[in-house]
Structures are given as C-alpha cells and as structure tokens.
Amino acid sequence: MKTTEAEKTARDLFGEGEHIATGVDGSMDLDERLQMMLFYSNASAYSCPFLVGSRLRFDLNAAYRESKLEATAAVPLWSEDIGAVTSSESELDIELEHTMQRIPSSFMTMGELFLAWRAAIRSKVLFLDRPLSGTFSSLSRDSRNLLKRGRIGLIEWSKSESSNVSPLDIFLGVNIGSPSMVVPKRRRFLHLAIIKDIIPGPKSLTEIAKDIGVREEDARKAASLIDALDTRFGNRLLMSSSSSNYELERDVGTYWDRISALAEAYAGSVFAGKSHPLAIDGERYLSVLDVNTVSLFLLLMLCERARERRAIVVGIAKDTTATDITRAVLPFATSSKRVTLASPAPSLKNDRAFLSILSSENQGIANPWRTLGYDSAYSTIVKIGDVFVSARKYVSREQAFVRSFFQLRALKSDPNVRSQVFLFDRTFDRRFDAGSVQGFEVKERSGPTVINAYLETGDANPISNLILHILSLNDNPEVFEAFGHNQLLYLADKAVKAEVRLLKDSLRGVADLRVGGASRRRKIFGLITSYRQQRTEAEHARMR
C-alpha cells in the first residue's frame, strides 16, 4: 500500500482540514415475563476527529460518544402474537427461539442504519460492524418476500401517518433502489433498467435499447413485463406504452422521495415515538418483513447520502465464513489471466483461514495488506469444471458493493503472529470502479447470461487503498478486541451492551409490576405459566 497516494486521494475526496469519523454498532436481547416477550435493541455511535493534510491523522484519544446518536427500542409482545409478527407457525422450541431472535435483530439493524444515515450528514468516514453487501442481500430477500406475500403492513401504517406511499412505490424502491444505484442489463433486471431509463422522460424502444446497450428485440420483450406490471398496479405505472413512446405516469419518477420520507418517519417513530413500534391499530401488527424493508431503504439512503457528501461507508465483517475468493474470484482471475498461481491454491473452504495461513507463511507479505477488490456478485457464483454457474437460483445484483479481505498488524517480536483477517466492503463507485468492470458468461437456472461485475485490475483502486490506510490508523494494538480491528467500533460495542443490560433490568421490573400484578390478582399465574417457568421465578426470587 502506498500511503502517499492514499493520502492524496483523501485530500481530493474529503478536502484538507479537520473532519469526523464515526463508528456505529448495535446490540440486542430478549426476555420472557409470564406470557409476554420483551425484545430489546440498542445502537450507539462513537466519533473521533481526523485531520487531512500532508498526512492523514486520526485522534483516537479524543474519541467521544455521540450523545445525539442513540437508537433504543423495547418491543413487548404477547407470546400468541409472535407468529403473526414473524410470519412463522413453528412449534419446535429451537426453531421458535431462532424465529424470536429475528425481532430484536431487525430493530437492531434498523437502529444501526438509521444512526449511520444521520451521522453521514457531517461524518466523512463511517464504520459499521456489519458487511454492507451481506446486509443488503438479506434485507432484499425479506423485502421481496413481503411483496410476494401481498399484504404490506407499511402501506397501512403510512396511511395512518397521512402518507401517500403506494404499493408501486414499495416495489420500485425494493427492485430499482436509490437513484444512483446501477440496475443490471441482464434479462432478469432489464425491464427495471428500462423503467429507470425513462424516468427522466419518454423514449421510443429504439432509443431505450441504444441508451441501455441491448438489442431492440430484447428491449421489446422486457417492455412486455412492464405492461404486466402496469396492469398489476392498477395502471398507475405507464402513461403510454407504444413502441414509439414509452412514458411513465407523472408521479412515478418521485417514488424515491416518498420511500425516503416513509423510512425516516417509521424509524423516527420507533426510536423516538411513544407508540408500539409494530402496532398498526389495536389488533394488527407490522411483520418483521415490513421492518426489514424499511431497513433496506435506510441502507440505500445511507449509501446515497454518502455519495452526495463524498463520504466513505465501510462495512466490516469479523467472523465471516465466506468462500468467495477460493470458490469464484481466484478461478475467474486465473482463467482470465489476471492472476498467475505458482502452485494450486489449497482447498480450504474458508477464505479467512486460507488468507491467514498464506499471510503467516509468507513474511514477504507486509502488513497492512488487502486482497484485490471484487464484486459482491461473486459470492453467488461458483466454477464447476470450466463453467461458471450461479451458486443459487440467480446471481445477485452486480455493481452494488465491492468486497476485500484485509489484515492490519503483525507482532514485532514474532512476524508470524498476526492479527485476524477481516472483510471490509464499500459501495460501488462508478468514478473509480467503472474501468474494472468486465462481462463474462454465467449459467443461471433460466439459462446463460452475461454478468458485468467488478474485479480490480491494473493499478490499485484508490478508494480501496484509502480505506485500507484508514483502517490501519483506527485499530488499537493495546486492546485485544481492537487489535487489527477498529477502536471506534470497539467502544460502541461496549456501550451498547451495557445499555441493553440496563434496559433489560429496568423493563423486567416494570413487566413484573404490570403483568405479574394483573395475573396474581386474577389468580391465573399457575394456569398461564409452565412448571419450569414457575420454578425459575422462584429460584430468581430466592437468590434476590
């Protein structure tokens, strides 16, 4: 890594002077009091100043907790309502426990993304203790499942808030995303790419095909899907659909404004309001899918704000079990002659293990280092024989996020002992990444398709190098948990765990007073609780 070039990129991107870096982390827990489940989630942020000049300097000794960046939610639910919220009918204890974990996890994710979005107003560097690409993938899956299910609780909630968000807006927000996101041109996404292309104004199919770079015949086939969407959403999508003039209804192009307002309003009501975070009215609840759809919009809003403000969002994954490099990236890089291997790569089914061994056995690899950046779409590709195929039904959306593994430190006394290998990812940025996009054929279940994915080539990518340099200046070799990791995330992690413990103890007492008192007055405690729970309550009382 050439630090002088990284520091030049920082001056060009951020501008000289003092800026702010922020780390956001969250925690969660759950508790059962009689027949009521209590779900807790908390997110917090730590910041520090950094100076951009002839050198890049972070003042971690001046790190402080952001008092205005706090997101806490406590969600009470009767046990009988859990299935309605999680859309699950499981009765097995182990499956039910996993299902219940989804509720606090969803609010924790929302809290982290909401705080990061707010922090991006003034912070130039944002660290998240989660991979952006993995979060996007899981939230997108839940959002698509919400659309398939039909009943979108968010629409009902928005009506109670006098909002005019429509099912079409939700569909476009989930499938097209924010204004600056790249929509792939392949068959699965082509009709969405056409919709995005005609948002600025009407065009003929010939003009659309030329703009997007596809055959007019393919554009015509995709246009038939748009006609079907128009029918599905009550003829609210298209104003005109002739081959010489494809035009959207006037308010379709402002879908992202309404989606952003909905996400901000709902997240604000969860973390600052006084009403139940899931209640629509006295009898109905939002589902976890609704909550995760809002989180998807918050993630895209965060990426959009970072692009506009020339900030960097870095997602860090610690215990990833990814096999992207050994399964897809290295096979493609070697087959396309971008990388030459002196010997076959070891057949380790874990990229972190493979890279850790490679680093410790090759002292010529100096810390800090990172792997070449690659498109997050490679995580759903595998090479079988001489053919690249989708690891799942389809290859995930390309040109959305760029991933890379990194390692920051080695012990001076023993260079073979090194810090953990972690993964970081960032948003795809056309200004720096467009030149490294290459098309290649992948076989999906529906047939062969061309994936235009990013893979770092030639000169090292300036943004990825800057991120590695920033990461190397933000760990703490004096603390084991932050050695080779990140000091701001370490501080935020300790803060949120303490907050959740405090919140849990406080609300447990409130629940005992309210719910427990009512059940004892009505003499139903022994009827609604199991023997095991009664014994636990007695043991807890005896210990007190």
ROKOLMI-655367 format. One record per residue (C-alpha): y, x, z. Coordinates in Angstrom, 2 decimals. Last residue first. Layout:
residues N
{node {Y; X; Z}}
...
END
This chain:
residues 544
{node {-11.91; -32.54; 45.39}}
{node {-15.52; -31.41; 45.01}}
{node {-16.74; -34.75; 46.37}}
{node {-14.60; -36.69; 43.87}}
{node {-15.99; -34.68; 40.95}}
{node {-19.55; -35.21; 42.19}}
{node {-18.96; -38.96; 42.49}}
{node {-17.41; -39.19; 39.02}}
{node {-20.30; -37.20; 37.52}}
{node {-22.82; -39.50; 39.24}}
{node {-21.04; -42.57; 37.85}}
{node {-21.08; -41.01; 34.38}}
{node {-24.80; -40.32; 34.57}}
{node {-25.50; -43.84; 35.82}}
{node {-23.70; -45.27; 32.81}}
{node {-20.42; -47.12; 33.03}}
{node {-19.46; -50.68; 32.08}}
{node {-21.52; -52.55; 34.64}}
{node {-21.05; -50.32; 37.66}}
{node {-17.26; -50.35; 37.27}}
{node {-17.15; -54.13; 36.80}}
{node {-15.89; -55.19; 40.21}}
{node {-12.75; -56.84; 38.76}}
{node {-10.51; -54.95; 41.16}}
{node {-12.58; -51.81; 40.57}}
{node {-12.20; -52.05; 36.80}}
{node {-8.45; -52.56; 37.00}}
{node {-7.96; -49.63; 39.35}}
{node {-10.04; -47.33; 37.18}}
{node {-8.11; -48.20; 34.05}}
{node {-4.62; -47.76; 35.48}}
{node {-4.99; -45.23; 38.31}}
{node {-7.83; -43.27; 36.73}}
{node {-6.01; -43.24; 33.40}}
{node {-2.85; -41.86; 35.02}}
{node {-4.83; -39.13; 36.79}}
{node {-6.56; -38.12; 33.57}}
{node {-3.17; -38.12; 31.91}}
{node {-1.84; -35.34; 34.13}}
{node {-4.97; -33.16; 34.07}}
{node {-5.24; -33.39; 30.27}}
{node {-1.57; -32.64; 29.71}}
{node {-1.75; -29.53; 31.89}}
{node {-4.86; -28.27; 30.13}}
{node {-3.30; -29.05; 26.73}}
{node {-0.12; -27.17; 27.63}}
{node {-2.03; -24.07; 28.77}}
{node {-3.99; -24.03; 25.51}}
{node {-0.76; -24.48; 23.53}}
{node {0.98; -21.52; 25.18}}
{node {-1.90; -19.07; 24.86}}
{node {-2.28; -19.83; 21.14}}
{node {1.47; -19.52; 20.53}}
{node {1.49; -16.05; 22.06}}
{node {-1.50; -14.91; 19.96}}
{node {0.02; -16.46; 16.83}}
{node {3.20; -14.45; 17.40}}
{node {1.23; -11.25; 18.05}}
{node {-0.92; -11.36; 14.91}}
{node {-4.33; -9.83; 14.11}}
{node {-5.26; -6.14; 13.99}}
{node {-5.29; -6.01; 17.78}}
{node {-3.84; -9.38; 18.84}}
{node {-6.85; -10.58; 20.87}}
{node {-7.39; -7.06; 22.31}}
{node {-3.80; -6.60; 23.44}}
{node {-2.15; -3.15; 23.27}}
{node {-2.58; -2.80; 19.49}}
{node {-0.25; -5.77; 18.91}}
{node {-0.04; -7.16; 15.37}}
{node {3.14; -8.02; 13.51}}
{node {4.13; -4.92; 11.53}}
{node {0.83; -4.66; 9.62}}
{node {1.08; -8.37; 8.77}}
{node {4.50; -7.82; 7.18}}
{node {3.15; -4.94; 5.07}}
{node {0.18; -7.06; 3.97}}
{node {2.56; -9.92; 3.12}}
{node {4.77; -7.58; 1.07}}
{node {1.73; -6.35; -0.85}}
{node {0.69; -9.93; -1.61}}
{node {4.23; -10.69; -2.82}}
{node {4.47; -7.53; -4.97}}
{node {1.09; -8.02; -6.73}}
{node {-0.50; -4.62; -7.29}}
{node {-0.10; -3.28; -10.81}}
{node {-2.87; -4.14; -13.24}}
{node {-4.83; -7.22; -12.28}}
{node {-4.91; -9.81; -9.51}}
{node {-7.10; -12.79; -10.40}}
{node {-5.51; -16.20; -10.92}}
{node {-7.48; -19.03; -12.50}}
{node {-7.29; -20.89; -15.81}}
{node {-10.69; -22.62; -15.68}}
{node {-12.14; -23.68; -19.04}}
{node {-14.75; -26.43; -19.00}}
{node {-18.48; -26.74; -19.69}}
{node {-20.18; -30.07; -18.90}}
{node {-19.87; -33.02; -16.51}}
{node {-21.79; -31.15; -13.82}}
{node {-19.44; -28.18; -14.21}}
{node {-20.14; -25.10; -16.32}}
{node {-17.36; -22.54; -16.09}}
{node {-15.61; -20.92; -19.04}}
{node {-12.83; -18.41; -18.58}}
{node {-9.04; -18.54; -18.69}}
{node {-6.89; -15.80; -17.20}}
{node {-3.91; -15.97; -14.87}}
{node {-2.54; -12.57; -13.88}}
{node {0.82; -12.89; -15.65}}
{node {1.58; -16.20; -13.91}}
{node {1.39; -14.63; -10.42}}
{node {4.84; -13.29; -9.54}}
{node {7.27; -15.95; -10.75}}
{node {4.48; -18.52; -10.97}}
{node {3.93; -18.46; -7.21}}
{node {0.51; -19.55; -5.91}}
{node {0.83; -20.38; -2.23}}
{node {-0.47; -17.95; 0.35}}
{node {-3.78; -16.85; 1.81}}
{node {-4.95; -14.49; 4.50}}
{node {-8.49; -13.54; 5.44}}
{node {-9.47; -11.33; 8.35}}
{node {-11.40; -8.09; 8.77}}
{node {-11.61; -7.11; 12.42}}
{node {-10.05; -3.90; 13.69}}
{node {-11.65; -0.55; 13.04}}
{node {-13.96; 1.90; 14.73}}
{node {-14.94; 4.46; 12.09}}
{node {-11.56; 6.14; 12.50}}
{node {-12.54; 7.30; 16.01}}
{node {-9.76; 8.68; 18.24}}
{node {-7.02; 7.17; 16.10}}
{node {-8.72; 3.77; 16.25}}
{node {-8.45; 1.92; 12.96}}
{node {-5.97; -0.82; 12.08}}
{node {-4.84; -3.54; 9.67}}
{node {-7.73; -5.07; 7.74}}
{node {-7.26; -7.58; 4.93}}
{node {-9.04; -10.22; 2.86}}
{node {-7.17; -11.97; 0.04}}
{node {-6.57; -15.55; -1.10}}
{node {-4.12; -17.09; -3.59}}
{node {-3.40; -20.82; -3.45}}
{node {-2.66; -23.64; -5.93}}
{node {-3.27; -22.10; -9.35}}
{node {-6.73; -23.73; -9.56}}
{node {-7.89; -27.14; -8.33}}
{node {-11.50; -27.12; -7.16}}
{node {-14.42; -26.54; -9.50}}
{node {-16.46; -29.72; -9.82}}
{node {-19.77; -31.07; -8.49}}
{node {-20.15; -28.17; -6.08}}
{node {-20.89; -24.49; -6.65}}
{node {-19.45; -24.91; -10.14}}
{node {-21.16; -22.68; -12.69}}
{node {-20.53; -19.21; -14.09}}
{node {-23.27; -18.14; -16.49}}
{node {-24.95; -14.76; -16.94}}
{node {-27.68; -15.39; -14.38}}
{node {-26.19; -17.84; -11.91}}
{node {-22.62; -16.92; -11.05}}
{node {-21.00; -19.15; -8.42}}
{node {-17.69; -21.04; -8.37}}
{node {-16.22; -23.26; -5.62}}
{node {-14.52; -20.49; -3.62}}
{node {-13.24; -19.08; -6.92}}
{node {-10.74; -21.97; -7.01}}
{node {-8.85; -20.21; -4.18}}
{node {-7.51; -17.84; -6.84}}
{node {-7.90; -14.13; -6.18}}
{node {-5.86; -11.35; -4.63}}
{node {-7.36; -7.86; -4.71}}
{node {-8.67; -6.79; -1.33}}
{node {-6.36; -5.66; 1.42}}
{node {-5.65; -2.42; 3.21}}
{node {-3.87; -1.23; 6.34}}
{node {-5.55; 1.09; 6.93}}
{node {-6.84; 3.89; 4.72}}
{node {-10.01; 3.58; 2.66}}
{node {-11.07; 7.25; 2.43}}
{node {-12.89; 6.66; 5.68}}
{node {-15.58; 4.86; 3.71}}
{node {-18.44; 3.69; 5.95}}
{node {-16.15; 1.68; 8.24}}
{node {-14.44; -0.03; 5.30}}
{node {-17.55; -0.99; 3.35}}
{node {-19.22; -2.24; 6.52}}
{node {-16.24; -4.45; 7.36}}
{node {-15.94; -5.62; 3.74}}
{node {-19.55; -6.82; 3.56}}
{node {-19.44; -8.41; 7.02}}
{node {-16.20; -10.25; 6.22}}
{node {-17.52; -11.36; 2.82}}
{node {-20.66; -12.95; 4.25}}
{node {-23.92; -13.42; 2.36}}
{node {-24.67; -9.72; 2.28}}
{node {-26.48; -8.68; -0.91}}
{node {-25.02; -5.19; -1.03}}
{node {-22.87; -4.50; -4.12}}
{node {-24.69; -2.59; -6.87}}
{node {-23.64; 1.06; -7.26}}
{node {-20.64; 2.83; -8.84}}
{node {-19.05; -0.58; -9.39}}
{node {-16.44; -0.95; -12.16}}
{node {-13.76; -3.59; -11.76}}
{node {-11.70; -5.33; -14.42}}
{node {-14.48; -5.05; -16.99}}
{node {-14.73; -8.87; -17.45}}
{node {-18.32; -8.84; -16.13}}
{node {-17.25; -6.65; -13.19}}
{node {-14.33; -8.88; -12.14}}
{node {-16.40; -12.05; -12.64}}
{node {-19.32; -10.81; -10.53}}
{node {-16.89; -9.42; -7.91}}
{node {-14.95; -12.69; -7.57}}
{node {-17.89; -15.13; -7.61}}
{node {-20.61; -14.72; -4.98}}
{node {-19.73; -11.39; -3.30}}
{node {-16.00; -12.13; -3.23}}
{node {-16.09; -15.84; -2.42}}
{node {-18.73; -15.66; 0.32}}
{node {-16.60; -17.24; 3.04}}
{node {-17.89; -17.36; 6.62}}
{node {-14.39; -17.37; 8.07}}
{node {-13.94; -16.48; 11.71}}
{node {-10.31; -15.36; 11.67}}
{node {-8.42; -17.26; 8.98}}
{node {-4.71; -16.54; 8.48}}
{node {-2.31; -18.74; 6.50}}
{node {0.91; -17.06; 5.38}}
{node {3.96; -19.07; 4.34}}
{node {6.71; -16.98; 2.72}}
{node {10.34; -18.08; 2.36}}
{node {12.49; -18.25; -0.74}}
{node {14.22; -21.42; 0.54}}
{node {13.06; -23.65; -2.32}}
{node {9.57; -22.15; -2.39}}
{node {9.20; -22.50; 1.39}}
{node {10.38; -26.12; 1.22}}
{node {7.74; -26.96; -1.40}}
{node {4.95; -25.24; 0.52}}
{node {5.89; -27.15; 3.68}}
{node {6.15; -30.44; 1.79}}
{node {2.68; -29.80; 0.35}}
{node {1.28; -29.25; 3.84}}
{node {3.14; -32.31; 5.15}}
{node {1.69; -34.44; 2.33}}
{node {-1.83; -33.30; 3.22}}
{node {-1.10; -34.04; 6.89}}
{node {-0.10; -37.60; 5.97}}
{node {-3.44; -37.97; 4.17}}
{node {-5.16; -36.57; 7.26}}
{node {-3.72; -39.36; 9.40}}
{node {-4.80; -42.05; 6.94}}
{node {-8.32; -40.58; 6.73}}
{node {-8.49; -40.52; 10.54}}
{node {-8.01; -44.26; 10.38}}
{node {-4.98; -46.38; 11.19}}
{node {-5.67; -49.10; 13.69}}
{node {-5.75; -52.89; 13.76}}
{node {-5.65; -55.47; 16.57}}
{node {-2.25; -55.42; 18.24}}
{node {-0.43; -54.12; 15.20}}
{node {-0.51; -50.94; 13.19}}
{node {-1.74; -48.79; 16.07}}
{node {-2.75; -45.19; 15.46}}
{node {0.01; -43.20; 17.18}}
{node {0.46; -45.85; 19.95}}
{node {4.18; -46.46; 20.37}}
{node {6.65; -44.31; 22.29}}
{node {7.86; -42.10; 19.46}}
{node {8.49; -38.34; 19.41}}
{node {5.22; -36.75; 18.32}}
{node {3.53; -39.65; 16.55}}
{node {6.73; -41.38; 15.37}}
{node {8.06; -38.14; 13.89}}
{node {4.78; -37.55; 12.05}}
{node {5.00; -41.07; 10.61}}
{node {8.63; -40.79; 9.54}}
{node {8.26; -37.32; 8.00}}
{node {5.16; -38.35; 6.06}}
{node {6.77; -41.59; 4.81}}
{node {10.01; -39.86; 3.77}}
{node {8.04; -37.21; 1.87}}
{node {5.97; -39.87; 0.07}}
{node {9.11; -41.82; -0.87}}
{node {10.82; -38.76; -2.31}}
{node {7.59; -37.72; -4.04}}
{node {7.30; -41.06; -5.86}}
{node {10.72; -40.60; -7.47}}
{node {9.32; -40.36; -11.01}}
{node {7.59; -43.73; -10.69}}
{node {10.90; -45.58; -10.15}}
{node {11.79; -46.05; -13.82}}
{node {8.38; -47.13; -15.11}}
{node {6.81; -44.33; -17.10}}
{node {7.16; -43.78; -20.87}}
{node {4.67; -42.82; -23.57}}
{node {6.29; -43.29; -26.97}}
{node {4.79; -42.57; -30.38}}
{node {1.21; -43.15; -29.30}}
{node {2.28; -46.43; -27.67}}
{node {2.12; -46.73; -23.90}}
{node {5.49; -48.09; -22.78}}
{node {6.78; -48.98; -19.30}}
{node {3.78; -47.42; -17.61}}
{node {2.90; -47.11; -13.91}}
{node {3.55; -50.52; -12.31}}
{node {1.13; -52.47; -14.49}}
{node {-0.71; -53.82; -11.42}}
{node {-1.99; -50.53; -10.07}}
{node {-5.45; -50.66; -11.65}}
{node {-4.00; -51.75; -15.01}}
{node {-1.68; -48.74; -15.11}}
{node {-4.54; -46.51; -14.05}}
{node {-6.61; -47.76; -16.98}}
{node {-3.72; -47.01; -19.36}}
{node {-3.53; -43.52; -17.86}}
{node {-7.24; -43.07; -18.49}}
{node {-6.66; -44.00; -22.15}}
{node {-3.99; -41.29; -22.26}}
{node {-6.67; -38.69; -21.44}}
{node {-8.50; -39.52; -24.67}}
{node {-5.23; -39.29; -26.65}}
{node {-4.38; -35.94; -25.05}}
{node {-7.80; -34.60; -26.03}}
{node {-7.23; -35.68; -29.65}}
{node {-3.76; -34.12; -29.58}}
{node {-5.34; -30.78; -28.71}}
{node {-4.01; -29.10; -25.59}}
{node {-1.03; -26.88; -24.74}}
{node {0.79; -29.05; -22.21}}
{node {4.04; -29.23; -24.16}}
{node {2.32; -29.47; -27.58}}
{node {-0.05; -32.23; -26.45}}
{node {2.85; -34.16; -24.90}}
{node {4.98; -33.83; -28.05}}
{node {2.16; -35.18; -30.24}}
{node {1.43; -37.94; -27.72}}
{node {5.05; -39.04; -28.02}}
{node {7.46; -38.45; -25.17}}
{node {9.39; -40.46; -22.57}}
{node {11.47; -38.71; -19.85}}
{node {11.49; -36.35; -16.87}}
{node {8.21; -37.86; -15.50}}
{node {6.53; -37.39; -18.89}}
{node {4.86; -34.06; -18.11}}
{node {3.69; -35.19; -14.66}}
{node {1.88; -38.16; -16.16}}
{node {0.35; -35.88; -18.81}}
{node {-0.89; -33.42; -16.20}}
{node {-2.48; -36.33; -14.33}}
{node {-4.30; -37.44; -17.51}}
{node {-5.50; -33.84; -17.97}}
{node {-6.94; -33.40; -14.46}}
{node {-10.69; -33.87; -15.01}}
{node {-10.47; -32.72; -18.62}}
{node {-8.85; -29.36; -17.95}}
{node {-5.08; -28.93; -18.03}}
{node {-4.64; -28.06; -14.35}}
{node {-1.66; -29.55; -12.44}}
{node {0.56; -26.78; -11.05}}
{node {2.50; -27.76; -7.96}}
{node {6.31; -27.59; -8.14}}
{node {6.98; -31.33; -7.92}}
{node {4.60; -31.99; -4.98}}
{node {1.12; -33.37; -5.41}}
{node {-0.48; -34.72; -8.55}}
{node {-3.63; -36.31; -7.08}}
{node {-2.68; -37.10; -3.48}}
{node {1.02; -37.84; -4.03}}
{node {0.27; -39.77; -7.23}}
{node {-2.28; -41.99; -5.48}}
{node {-0.03; -42.53; -2.44}}
{node {2.86; -43.52; -4.70}}
{node {0.59; -45.89; -6.62}}
{node {-0.50; -47.52; -3.34}}
{node {3.20; -48.27; -2.74}}
{node {5.80; -46.87; -0.35}}
{node {8.71; -49.28; 0.13}}
{node {9.46; -48.61; 3.79}}
{node {10.62; -51.29; 6.25}}
{node {8.85; -49.47; 9.13}}
{node {6.31; -52.27; 9.49}}
{node {5.78; -51.99; 5.74}}
{node {5.06; -48.27; 6.15}}
{node {2.28; -49.01; 8.64}}
{node {0.60; -51.45; 6.22}}
{node {0.80; -48.89; 3.40}}
{node {-0.46; -46.16; 5.74}}
{node {-3.50; -48.28; 6.54}}
{node {-4.82; -47.82; 3.04}}
{node {-7.65; -50.27; 2.44}}
{node {-9.36; -49.29; -0.83}}
{node {-12.10; -46.98; 0.38}}
{node {-11.78; -44.86; -2.75}}
{node {-8.15; -44.04; -1.96}}
{node {-9.07; -43.02; 1.59}}
{node {-11.92; -40.89; 0.26}}
{node {-9.43; -39.11; -2.00}}
{node {-7.25; -38.39; 1.04}}
{node {-10.22; -37.11; 3.04}}
{node {-11.15; -34.67; 0.26}}
{node {-7.55; -33.56; -0.15}}
{node {-7.31; -32.83; 3.59}}
{node {-10.45; -30.68; 3.46}}
{node {-9.31; -28.68; 0.42}}
{node {-5.71; -28.25; 1.55}}
{node {-6.82; -26.95; 4.95}}
{node {-9.19; -24.49; 3.28}}
{node {-6.45; -23.29; 0.93}}
{node {-3.84; -22.92; 3.67}}
{node {-6.18; -20.95; 5.92}}
{node {-5.50; -21.63; 9.61}}
{node {-3.56; -19.87; 12.36}}
{node {-0.29; -20.38; 10.51}}
{node {2.33; -17.64; 10.12}}
{node {5.77; -18.44; 8.71}}
{node {8.19; -15.85; 7.34}}
{node {11.75; -16.73; 6.27}}
{node {12.43; -19.07; 9.18}}
{node {15.53; -21.31; 8.97}}
{node {14.48; -24.65; 7.46}}
{node {10.86; -23.46; 7.39}}
{node {10.61; -24.23; 11.12}}
{node {10.59; -27.98; 10.41}}
{node {7.74; -27.64; 7.92}}
{node {5.87; -25.31; 10.29}}
{node {6.29; -27.84; 13.12}}
{node {4.93; -30.69; 10.97}}
{node {2.05; -28.53; 9.72}}
{node {0.96; -27.55; 13.23}}
{node {1.31; -31.08; 14.60}}
{node {-0.59; -32.64; 11.70}}
{node {-3.47; -30.23; 12.20}}
{node {-3.54; -31.01; 15.93}}
{node {-3.43; -34.74; 15.16}}
{node {-6.44; -34.46; 12.87}}
{node {-8.36; -32.26; 15.31}}
{node {-7.72; -34.77; 18.12}}
{node {-9.42; -37.50; 16.03}}
{node {-12.09; -35.43; 14.27}}
{node {-13.66; -34.41; 17.58}}
{node {-14.84; -38.00; 18.00}}
{node {-17.08; -37.67; 14.96}}
{node {-18.67; -34.47; 16.27}}
{node {-19.39; -36.20; 19.59}}
{node {-20.81; -39.22; 17.77}}
{node {-23.07; -36.99; 15.68}}
{node {-24.46; -35.22; 18.77}}
{node {-24.86; -38.51; 20.67}}
{node {-26.59; -40.36; 17.83}}
{node {-25.07; -43.83; 17.35}}
{node {-23.24; -43.18; 14.08}}
{node {-21.19; -46.05; 12.62}}
{node {-18.31; -43.93; 11.31}}
{node {-14.99; -44.89; 9.74}}
{node {-13.28; -42.57; 12.26}}
{node {-10.75; -45.12; 13.51}}
{node {-13.05; -48.14; 13.30}}
{node {-15.95; -46.21; 14.85}}
{node {-13.84; -45.13; 17.82}}
{node {-12.75; -48.69; 18.63}}
{node {-15.69; -49.51; 20.94}}
{node {-14.93; -46.41; 23.02}}
{node {-11.48; -47.74; 23.87}}
{node {-8.83; -45.43; 22.51}}
{node {-6.05; -43.38; 24.13}}
{node {-4.13; -40.89; 21.95}}
{node {-2.02; -38.18; 23.62}}
{node {0.20; -36.29; 21.20}}
{node {2.34; -33.19; 21.64}}
{node {4.41; -31.41; 18.99}}
{node {6.87; -28.73; 20.12}}
{node {9.44; -26.88; 18.06}}
{node {12.70; -27.43; 19.94}}
{node {11.81; -24.99; 22.73}}
{node {10.82; -22.28; 20.25}}
{node {9.07; -19.74; 22.48}}
{node {10.51; -16.27; 22.32}}
{node {9.66; -12.91; 20.77}}
{node {12.23; -10.19; 21.58}}
{node {9.58; -7.52; 22.16}}
{node {8.19; -8.45; 18.73}}
{node {11.31; -7.04; 17.06}}
{node {10.15; -6.84; 13.43}}
{node {11.56; -4.09; 11.20}}
{node {11.63; -3.76; 7.39}}
{node {13.34; -0.59; 6.23}}
{node {16.40; 0.11; 4.06}}
{node {17.45; -3.32; 5.18}}
{node {15.66; -6.46; 6.25}}
{node {15.67; -7.03; 10.02}}
{node {13.26; -9.24; 11.89}}
{node {13.87; -11.71; 14.68}}
{node {11.00; -13.25; 16.66}}
{node {9.53; -16.71; 16.85}}
{node {6.85; -18.55; 18.81}}
{node {5.74; -22.06; 17.91}}
{node {3.79; -24.87; 19.58}}
{node {1.20; -27.47; 18.72}}
{node {-0.55; -29.88; 21.07}}
{node {-3.40; -32.34; 20.83}}
{node {-5.04; -34.59; 23.39}}
{node {-7.56; -37.39; 22.91}}
{node {-8.35; -39.80; 25.75}}
{node {-11.46; -41.95; 25.37}}
{node {-11.70; -45.13; 27.40}}
{node {-14.92; -46.68; 28.68}}
{node {-14.69; -45.07; 32.14}}
{node {-12.43; -42.07; 31.60}}
{node {-13.67; -39.85; 28.78}}
{node {-11.81; -36.68; 27.83}}
{node {-10.76; -34.90; 24.67}}
{node {-9.22; -31.55; 23.80}}
{node {-6.87; -29.96; 21.30}}
{node {-4.99; -26.78; 20.44}}
{node {-2.30; -25.74; 17.98}}
{node {-0.67; -22.66; 16.48}}
{node {2.60; -21.84; 14.76}}
{node {4.02; -18.33; 14.23}}
{node {7.66; -17.89; 13.27}}
{node {9.64; -15.07; 11.62}}
{node {13.44; -15.19; 11.70}}
{node {16.01; -13.26; 9.64}}
{node {18.54; -10.47; 10.16}}
{node {20.25; -8.85; 7.17}}
{node {19.42; -7.98; 3.58}}
{node {18.22; -10.70; 1.23}}
{node {14.96; -12.60; 1.64}}
{node {13.29; -12.17; -1.75}}
{node {15.02; -9.12; -3.26}}
{node {15.29; -7.31; 0.07}}
{node {11.67; -8.12; 0.93}}
{node {10.51; -6.96; -2.51}}
{node {12.30; -3.65; -1.90}}
{node {10.50; -3.37; 1.43}}
{node {7.14; -3.87; -0.28}}
{node {8.01; -1.22; -2.87}}
{node {8.90; 1.29; -0.16}}
{node {5.77; 0.37; 1.82}}
{node {3.41; 1.38; -0.98}}
{node {0.00; 0.00; 0.00}}
END
